[in-house]
Amino acid sequence: MCGITGIFGSLRKEELENSVHRMSQSLIHRGPDDKGAWINKKDGVALAHQRLSIIDLSSAGHQPMTSSCGRFVVVFNGEIYNYLQLKEKLNNSKYKQSWKGHSDTEILVSAFSQWGIEKTLNQLTGMFAIAVWDLKSKKLYLIRDRFGEKPLYYGWSNGVFLFGSELKALRAYKGFDNVIDKNVLSLAHHFSKWNHNAQKKKNVHMYIQDGRTFTRWTKNKYDVITLEPMSPIQAGTVNLYSREFYQLAAERLNKGGLMMQWLPLHLVGPDDAKSILKTFQEVYPHTSIWNSFLTRIVLLVGSKEEIALDKIRFEELMRIPEIQNSAQQIGINTFLDFTDFFLTDAAEVRSFVQSADLITDDRPLLEFSPVTLLPPLKLEVDETFLNYLKYRIGNYPQVRGMMPSEKRRWEKDFRTRTAQRLSIFSQRYHGPGESAFKKKNYSEGLGEVVTYLNKKKGQPIRLKGIQWE
């Protein structure tokens, strides 16, 4: 997760620079690894970026990034899942490519340069929020993925256009009025091309109310309750991470219903993450941990009953065009792709979190986290994630709807996917199996990791300097 922000309007140079730096600074928790700004006083535009390095850790992924043709300046937050396929297309085109690094941002910018904005967007698969300044047409483009996974706020203040990954970026602009007009929903029909008249669907009901208060007083019961990804340490949100809230939500679930809680590891400390997981698991005994490939946000999925993944039901749903299209946009084409989001059953990590404190309404521990003063370093976030990922070794989600031979093939492929995930961290921090993973010998590399973990006898992995301890 990164942070993007920007300004477009008639401002003095000093005011333009100061404003965009204040707005960018408000998003430092979203990207502590690097920051950058691009300012064009002549056109009255400024773009800024707070970087959380994921794919390319080098300075070659620095943003804002300008296209090689000099026409487009881009700030980007998210992941392009099919960036390697796009890179291959670009390499096979008539235009000669010269890559500076391995970031999906560089590929995105090159695609804009070669194909134009609209044609590029039609080929993107992923989750993203993008701002593009076209120096030729003098136009600012704001782009968000089809499902709005990556946030993007925008507004006007005294004739100046502002945007940012969070509302706090807009608030950082001097004179911005952040009063929300609740009548805004009446304007939704003007955006029917994009929202597909969601408000008019019989199964959609919109309420403007505090989530916990609504959960307390509604008489409805639901199959799934999920919360939007947010910072657990942000003032006012800890009451959505407490035991009492989870108990309240459990009362609003149908039998077999699921509670889903996003846990952004890059916004909390390792002890905070343990406390959230332990608190969640106390209310939902059947909890599993999920994660999209290479992101630093995990998803806790909990239920009062056991959860099994049904391959037959999955294939039935994938025959529905709308569902198939939605799944493919996040990289899910097969049952293996779907199960690859599974990290581990939380029961496997019980010993890892047993020393953590519970979060309750009268003990809002997250509000006093040291991370409120200093966001965790990338190394600390990777260490936390790695200590959950290691439990995936030899651990599979419960599945049904498979023949024995089919299940054996699936388990073999799942082990390979596990090794591919571990290979990222082994090569990044020179850990066990590094040499084998570099040669794409995933079975051998995974074996070396298992040997290492057996020697550790259940002790947590510690990343020291740039090597596994």
C-alpha positions in Angstrom: 0.0 0.0 0.0 1.3 3.4 -1.0 -0.1 6.9 -0.8 -0.8 9.3 -3.7 -1.9 12.9 -3.6 -2.0 16.0 -5.8 -3.2 19.5 -6.6 -4.4 21.2 -9.8 -5.1 24.9 -9.7 -3.8 28.4 -9.9 -1.5 28.7 -6.9 1.8 30.6 -6.3 4.9 28.3 -6.6 5.6 28.4 -2.8 2.0 27.7 -1.9 1.9 24.8 -4.4 5.0 23.3 -3.1 4.1 23.7 0.6 0.6 22.4 0.1 1.6 19.2 -1.8 4.3 18.4 0.8 1.9 18.8 3.7 -0.6 16.6 1.9 2.0 13.9 1.2 3.3 14.0 4.7 -0.2 13.1 6.0 0.1 9.8 4.1 3.5 8.8 5.4 2.0 5.8 7.2 0.9 4.4 3.9 4.5 4.5 2.4 7.4 4.9 4.8 10.0 3.5 2.4 10.4 6.5 0.0 8.7 9.7 -1.0 8.7 12.0 -4.0 7.0 15.0 -5.6 6.7 16.5 -9.1 5.7 20.1 -9.4 4.9 22.1 -12.5 4.3 25.7 -11.6 3.4 26.7 -15.2 0.5 24.4 -15.4 -0.4 24.7 -11.7 -0.1 20.9 -11.0 1.7 19.0 -8.3 1.8 15.2 -7.8 3.3 13.4 -4.7 3.8 9.8 -3.7 4.6 7.9 -0.5 6.1 4.6 -1.3 5.8 1.2 0.2 8.2 -1.0 -1.8 6.8 -4.4 -2.7 7.9 -5.7 -6.2 10.9 -3.5 -7.0 12.8 -2.4 -3.8 15.3 -0.3 -5.7 15.3 3.4 -6.5 14.2 2.5 -10.1 10.6 2.3 -8.7 10.7 5.9 -7.4 7.6 8.0 -8.0 6.3 10.3 -9.5 7.5 8.6 -12.6 7.8 10.2 -16.0 7.4 8.2 -19.3 10.4 7.8 -21.6 8.6 9.9 -24.2 8.3 12.7 -21.6 4.5 13.1 -22.1 3.1 11.4 -19.0 3.8 11.8 -15.3 2.3 9.1 -13.1 1.7 8.4 -9.4 0.4 4.9 -8.7 -0.9 3.0 -5.7 -1.7 -0.7 -6.0 -0.6 -3.8 -7.8 -0.9 -4.8 -11.5 -1.3 -8.5 -11.3 -0.6 -9.1 -15.0 2.4 -6.7 -15.3 4.7 -9.5 -16.5 2.4 -10.3 -19.4 2.1 -6.6 -20.2 5.9 -6.4 -20.1 6.2 -9.2 -22.6 3.7 -7.5 -24.9 5.8 -4.3 -24.7 9.0 -6.1 -25.4 7.5 -7.7 -28.5 6.2 -4.4 -29.8 7.9 -2.4 -32.6 9.2 0.1 -30.0 12.5 -0.7 -28.3 12.3 -1.0 -24.5 15.0 -0.1 -22.1 14.0 -1.1 -18.5 15.5 0.7 -15.5 14.1 -1.7 -12.9 11.4 -4.3 -12.2 8.5 -2.3 -10.9 5.0 -2.6 -12.3 4.9 1.2 -12.2 7.5 1.4 -14.9 5.6 -1.1 -17.1 2.4 0.9 -16.5 4.1 4.2 -17.6 5.6 2.6 -20.6 2.2 1.2 -21.6 0.6 4.6 -21.4 3.4 5.9 -23.6 3.0 3.2 -26.3 -0.8 2.5 -26.2 -2.4 5.5 -24.6 -4.4 5.7 -21.4 -7.7 4.1 -22.4 -6.1 1.1 -24.3 -3.8 0.4 -21.4 -6.6 0.5 -18.8 -8.6 -2.1 -20.9 -5.7 -4.5 -20.4 -5.0 -4.0 -16.7 -5.8 -6.7 -14.1 -5.3 -5.6 -10.5 -6.2 -3.2 -7.8 -5.0 0.4 -8.3 -5.5 4.1 -7.9 -3.6 6.2 -10.5 -3.1 9.8 -11.3 -1.7 10.8 -14.7 -0.8 14.2 -15.8 -0.6 14.5 -19.6 1.8 17.3 -20.5 0.6 17.4 -24.1 -3.1 17.8 -23.5 -2.7 19.5 -20.1 -5.2 17.0 -18.6 -5.2 15.3 -15.2 -6.6 11.7 -15.2 -7.7 10.0 -12.0 -8.1 6.3 -12.4 -9.4 3.6 -9.9 -9.8 -0.1 -10.3 -13.2 -1.5 -11.2 -14.1 -2.6 -7.7 -12.6 0.4 -5.8 -10.2 -1.7 -3.8 -7.7 1.2 -3.7 -9.2 4.3 -2.2 -9.1 7.7 -4.0 -10.7 10.8 -2.6 -11.1 14.1 -4.5 -12.7 17.5 -4.0 -12.5 21.3 -4.6 -11.3 24.0 -2.3 -11.7 27.6 -3.5 -11.3 26.6 -7.1 -8.4 24.3 -6.5 -8.8 20.6 -7.3 -7.4 18.2 -4.7 -7.1 14.4 -4.5 -5.5 11.8 -2.3 -5.5 8.2 -1.1 -7.1 9.3 2.2 -9.4 12.1 3.2 -6.7 13.3 5.6 -4.6 14.3 2.5 -7.3 16.7 1.5 -7.7 18.0 5.1 -4.0 18.9 5.1 -4.7 21.5 2.4 -5.2 24.9 4.1 -8.9 26.0 3.9 -10.3 22.6 2.8 -13.9 22.1 4.1 -14.4 18.5 5.0 -18.1 18.6 6.0 -19.8 15.6 4.3 -23.1 16.3 2.7 -25.4 13.3 3.4 -27.6 14.3 0.4 -24.8 13.2 -1.9 -26.5 9.9 -2.5 -29.2 11.6 -4.4 -26.6 12.4 -7.1 -25.7 8.7 -7.5 -27.8 8.4 -10.7 -25.5 10.8 -12.5 -22.8 8.1 -12.2 -24.9 5.1 -13.3 -22.4 4.4 -16.1 -19.9 3.4 -13.4 -22.0 2.3 -10.4 -24.5 0.4 -12.5 -27.4 1.9 -10.5 -26.4 -0.2 -7.5 -28.8 1.8 -5.3 -31.8 0.5 -7.3 -30.9 -3.1 -6.9 -33.2 -5.0 -4.5 -30.3 -6.5 -2.6 -28.5 -3.2 -2.0 -29.4 -1.1 1.1 -27.3 1.9 2.0 -27.1 3.5 5.4 -25.1 6.5 6.5 -24.3 5.6 10.1 -21.5 4.5 12.3 -20.8 0.8 11.6 -20.8 -0.4 15.2 -24.0 1.5 16.1 -25.8 0.0 13.1 -24.6 -3.5 14.0 -25.9 -2.9 17.6 -29.4 -1.9 16.6 -30.2 -3.7 13.3 -32.4 -6.7 13.5 -31.1 -8.1 10.3 -28.9 -11.2 10.0 -26.2 -11.6 7.4 -24.2 -14.3 5.7 -21.1 -12.2 5.6 -20.0 -9.1 7.5 -16.8 -7.4 6.3 -15.0 -4.2 7.2 -13.2 -1.8 4.9 -9.4 -1.9 5.2 -8.4 0.9 7.6 -5.7 1.7 10.1 -6.4 0.0 13.4 -4.4 2.6 15.3 -6.3 5.6 13.8 -8.3 7.4 16.4 -11.9 6.2 16.6 -11.4 2.8 14.8 -10.1 0.7 17.7 -13.7 -0.1 18.7 -14.0 -2.1 15.5 -11.2 -4.4 16.6 -12.4 -5.1 20.1 -13.7 -8.4 21.5 -17.1 -6.8 22.3 -17.5 -5.7 18.6 -16.6 -9.1 17.3 -19.2 -10.6 19.7 -21.8 -8.1 18.5 -21.1 -9.0 14.9 -21.3 -12.7 15.6 -24.9 -12.2 16.9 -25.8 -10.7 13.5 -24.5 -13.6 11.5 -26.6 -16.4 10.1 -25.6 -20.0 10.9 -22.4 -20.7 9.0 -21.9 -17.0 8.4 -18.5 -15.4 8.0 -16.9 -12.4 9.7 -14.1 -10.9 7.7 -11.6 -8.4 9.1 -8.7 -6.8 7.2 -5.4 -6.6 9.1 -2.9 -4.2 7.5 0.5 -5.5 8.8 2.3 -2.4 7.6 0.1 -0.1 9.8 0.5 -2.0 13.1 3.4 -3.3 15.1 4.0 -7.1 15.4 2.5 -7.2 18.9 -0.6 -5.3 17.7 -1.1 -7.8 14.9 -0.9 -10.7 17.5 -3.4 -9.0 19.7 -5.9 -8.4 16.8 -5.6 -12.1 15.7 -5.9 -13.4 19.3 -9.0 -11.3 20.0 -10.6 -12.2 16.7 -9.9 -15.9 17.2 -11.4 -15.9 20.8 -14.8 -15.0 19.3 -14.5 -17.0 16.1 -13.0 -20.4 16.9 -12.7 -21.4 13.2 -10.5 -18.6 11.9 -8.2 -18.7 8.9 -5.7 -16.1 7.5 -5.8 -15.1 3.8 -3.6 -12.9 1.7 -3.2 -11.8 -1.9 0.2 -12.5 -3.4 3.0 -10.2 -2.1 0.7 -7.7 -0.3 1.2 -6.7 3.3 -2.5 -6.8 4.2 -3.9 -10.1 5.5 -7.6 -11.0 5.8 -9.0 -12.8 8.9 -12.0 -15.0 8.1 -13.9 -16.3 11.0 -16.9 -18.4 11.8 -18.6 -20.3 14.6 -18.6 -23.4 12.4 -15.9 -25.2 10.4 -15.2 -23.8 7.0 -14.5 -26.0 4.0 -13.9 -24.9 0.4 -16.1 -26.6 -2.1 -14.5 -27.1 -5.5 -17.7 -28.1 -7.2 -19.5 -25.0 -5.8 -16.5 -22.9 -6.9 -16.8 -24.2 -10.5 -20.6 -23.6 -10.5 -20.1 -20.0 -9.5 -17.3 -19.5 -12.1 -19.8 -20.4 -14.8 -21.7 -17.2 -14.0 -20.1 -14.5 -16.3 -20.3 -11.7 -13.8 -18.6 -13.7 -11.1 -16.0 -15.1 -13.5 -15.1 -11.7 -14.8 -14.8 -10.3 -11.2 -12.6 -13.3 -10.2 -10.3 -12.9 -13.2 -9.7 -9.3 -12.4 -8.0 -10.3 -9.2 -6.1 -13.1 -10.7 -8.4 -16.1 -10.0 -8.9 -18.4 -12.9 -8.8 -21.8 -11.2 -9.6 -23.4 -7.8 -5.9 -23.5 -7.2 -5.7 -19.7 -7.7 -8.5 -19.2 -5.2 -7.0 -21.5 -2.6 -3.6 -19.8 -3.1 -5.0 -16.8 -1.2 -5.1 -19.0 1.9 -2.1 -18.5 4.3 -2.9 -20.7 7.2 -5.5 -21.9 9.7 -5.2 -19.6 12.7 -5.2 -22.7 15.0 -1.7 -23.3 13.7 -0.4 -20.0 15.0 -2.1 -20.2 18.4 1.2 -20.7 20.2 2.7 -17.7 18.3 0.0 -15.3 19.6 -0.7 -16.8 23.0 1.3 -14.3 24.9 -0.6 -11.3 23.3 -3.1 -9.2 25.2 -6.7 -9.1 24.3 -8.2 -5.9 22.9 -11.4 -4.9 24.7 -13.6 -1.8 24.9 -12.0 -0.9 28.3 -8.5 -1.8 27.1 -8.1 -0.2 23.7 -4.5 -1.2 23.3 -4.1 -0.1 19.7 -4.6 3.6 20.7 -1.4 3.4 22.7 0.6 1.5 20.1 4.2 2.9 19.6 3.4 2.7 15.9 1.2 5.8 16.3 4.6 7.7 16.6 6.7 5.7 14.1 5.3 3.4 11.4 7.0 -0.1 11.3 9.9 -0.5 9.0 9.6 -2.6 5.9 11.9 -5.2 7.4 9.6 -5.4 10.5 6.5 -5.8 8.3 8.2 -8.6 6.3 9.2 -10.3 9.5 5.6 -10.3 10.8 4.3 -11.6 7.5 7.0 -14.3 7.3 6.1 -15.6 10.7 2.5 -16.2 9.5 3.5 -17.5 6.1 5.8 -20.2 7.6 2.7 -21.9 9.0 1.4 -22.6 5.5 4.2 -25.2 5.0 2.5 -28.6 5.2 -0.8 -26.9 6.0 -3.8 -26.9 3.6 -7.2 -25.4 3.7 -10.1 -27.8 4.2 -11.5 -28.7 0.7 -14.2 -31.0 -0.6 -15.6 -31.9 -4.0 -12.4 -33.5 -5.3 -11.5 -37.1 -6.3 -8.5 -38.5 -4.4 -6.1 -38.3 -7.4 -7.3 -34.8 -8.1 -6.7 -33.7 -4.5 -3.1 -35.1 -4.6 -2.4 -33.0 -7.7 -3.9 -30.0 -6.1 -1.8 -30.5 -2.9 1.4 -30.8 -5.0 0.6 -27.6 -6.9 -0.3 -25.9 -3.6 3.1 -26.8 -2.2 4.8 -25.3 -5.2 2.8 -22.0 -4.7 3.9 -22.0 -1.1 7.5 -22.4 -2.1 7.2 -19.5 -4.6 5.9 -17.2 -1.9 8.8 -18.2 0.5 11.3 -17.8 -2.3 10.5 -14.0 -2.4 11.7 -13.6 1.2 14.5 -16.1 1.0 16.1 -14.2 -1.9 15.3 -10.8 -0.4 16.9 -11.6 2.9 19.4 -14.3 1.9 17.5 -16.9 3.8 17.6 -20.7 3.6 17.0 -22.1 0.1 18.1 -18.9 -1.6 20.4 -20.7 -4.1 17.8 -23.3 -5.1 15.0 -20.7 -5.3 17.1 -18.6 -7.7 17.3 -21.6 -10.0 13.5 -22.1 -9.6 14.1 -25.4 -7.9 11.2 -24.8 -5.5 11.1 -28.3 -4.0 14.7 -28.2 -2.9 14.4 -24.6 -1.7 11.3 -25.5 0.3 13.1 -28.5 1.8 15.9 -26.2 3.0 13.4 -23.9 4.6 11.7 -26.8 6.4 15.1 -28.0 7.7 15.8 -24.5 9.0 12.4 -24.2 10.8 12.9 -27.7 12.4 16.2 -26.5 13.9 14.4 -23.4 15.2 11.9 -25.7 17.1 9.0 -23.3 16.9 10.9 -20.1 17.6 9.8 -17.1 15.5 11.9 -16.1 12.5 13.9 -12.9 13.1 15.3 -10.8 10.3 18.6 -9.3 11.3 20.2 -6.7 9.0 19.5 -8.2 5.6 19.9 -11.9 6.6 17.7 -14.4 8.3 19.0 -14.8 11.8 
